[in-house]
Amino acid sequence: MAYNKTEHYDKDTTDSLIKNYKEVLGHIGEDPNREGLEKTPERLAKAMQYLTQGYQLDAHDILNSAKFHEPVSEMIVVKDIELYSMCEHHMLPFFGKAHIAYIPNGWITGLSKIARVVDVYSRRLQVQERLTVQIMNAIKETLNPVGVAVVIEAQHLCMMMRGVQKQNSETTTSAFDGEFQKNSTRSEFLKLISSDLSRR
């Protein structure tokens, strides 16, 4: 059976972006009508809508869609969540991993929903510092846990391709709330996300 790719994009937005991207190609000295670039404005228009689809999503709704009452009081950690976002300063990608933990206060959520929350906020024009806090706040406001911790490690193409051009640089940001503001709890979380438990 043949694969049939199905994607849906807003027509007015797509048409407007196509027009603008054609102008951009012309301004940088390219011919937007040559064979290799003929469909590039349309591809860009659709790609940009896909990469910023987080504006249409609500992290609280996602968490609430799989919210369960459980008498669990131990730390729940989801680490190495891949993330891809766009720097709002240069509109170049940054990418890396998010590590998230929370201590329930009567409510838990589906593990996949934690990863979805990362997508909601990373699929927007972002700065890593704000992204980290937004993820923490969404979990805090929806689940009302005893504590939440978020650490993001990412590489930024705006630093690697232009500007200082430091290819091996990595940026780490963190946000801690509740019990994770205590050194002992925070240290336990940081130890868990930095260890390979399969080797124990």
N, C-alpha and C positions, 0 to 999 in steps of 0.2 A: 504494500500500500504506500503510495507516494506521500512524502511529508508535506504538509500544508501549513506554512507559517502564518499565524494570525496575530496581528497587532492593531491596536486602535489608537488613533491620534486625532486631536481636535483639528478639523480642516482649516478653520480660520487662522488658528495659531500656526499651523504648518505652512500655509500659503504666505503668511506675513514673514515668517522666518526665512523661507526660501528666497523671497525678494531681498531681504536684508543681507543674507549670506552671499547672494550673487554680487551685490554691491561691494561687500567686503573683499571678495576675490578680485574684483576689478581694481579696488583701491591699492591692493598690495602688488599689483603689476601682472596679475594672471588674466587669462581669457576664460571667463566662466562658461563659454560656449564650446570650448574645445572638448574633444571626445572624452578624455580622462576626467574632466571636471563637470561634465554635463549634468550628472545626477548627484554630484557632491552636495549642492545646497539642500536638496531634499533629504539626503542621508543625514546631513548635519542637523537639519530641522527636527527630524525624528529622534536622532540621538540625544539632542539637548532636552527634548521633552522626557525621554526615558531617564536620563541622568538627573533630572530635577523632579521626578515624580513624587518625591517626598512631600512636596507642598500640598499634594492632594490627599495625603494620608494623615491619620490621627493615631499617635502612639498610644494614647489612653484607650481608644476603642479597641486596638489590637490586644493590649494586655487584658482588658475586661472580657474579651471574647473567649478567653481560656483561663478564667480566674476561679480558683477552687479553694474551699475552706479546708485547711489541713493543720493539725496540731504539731507542726514542725517548727523547731526552734534552732536548728543547726544551719550553718552557713551553706548557701547554695552558690556555686561558682560555675560560670560559663566562660571559658577562656578561648583565645585564639579565634575570635569571630572576625572573619575577613570584612574589611570595609573599603569602599571606594567612594571618594568624594571629590568636590571641585572647590579649589581655593577661590574665595570671592574677590580677592585682590587682583589676580591675573587670569582667573578662569582656566587654570591648569590643574590637572589631577593631583590629589594626594591619596595615598593608599597605605594600608597596614592592617593592624589587628586591634580589636577591643577585648578587654578582659573585664567581666562584670560579676559582681557578687551582691547578694542581699541576704539578710537574716529575717525570715518571715515573722510576722506578728499575727498569725492566724490565717493568712492568705498566701497562696502560691499561684504562679502562672505557668503555662506551658513553656518548656525550655526554648522551643522554636520562636516563641513570641519575643523573647529577649533579643534574639538575633534580628527579628523583624523590626524592633525598635531602633536598632543600630541603622538599619536601612532607611527607616523613615527620616531620620535626621541627617544621615550622610548623603542621601539623594537630594541635596539642596546645595546652594552656594554657601560655603561654610568657612569657618576658621576652626582649627582643631580644639582650641580652648573652649569655645562655645558649644561645640558638638559634645564634648565630654560632659559638660554640666547639663545639657538638655537631656541626654540619656539618663543621667542620674535622677533628675527631677521628675521625668515621666514615670520611672519606677517608684520613686518616693511618693508621688501624688496618687498613684493608682493602687498600689498594694499596701501603703502605709507600713512599711517594714520597720524592724528595729534599727536597721542600718543598711546603707547602700554604698558600694564602692565601684568606681569605674576608672580604668587605666587604658589609655590609647597610645599605641606606638605606631608612628607613621613616617613615611618618606614623602617629601613634597617636591614635585617636579619644578615648582617655581624657584626652588633653591638648587636643584640639580641641573636643569637645562639652561637657566638664565641667572642673572644676578651673581651671587658668589660662586655658583657652579661647584658645589661640594657634593659629589656623587655618593659619598658614604655617610652623609649626615642622616640622623634620625631624631624625630621629636617625640618626647614622651610627655603626656599630660595626665593629670589625675584629679579626681573629685571624690571626696569622702563625706558621708553624712551619718549621724547617729553613732552607733557603736563603733563604726570604722574610724571615728575620730580618736579613739583610744589606741595607744601605741601597740598594745598586745594584739588586738583584733586586726588592726591594719597590717601588722607584721605577719600574722598568720595568712592573710589574704595574699600578700606580696610573695610569701614563700610558696604558696600553692600555685600561683600563676607562673612562677619561674622554675618550678621543678618538673621533671619528667617522672610521673608516678609509675609508669610502666616498667621503669628500671629498678624499682624498689623490690 
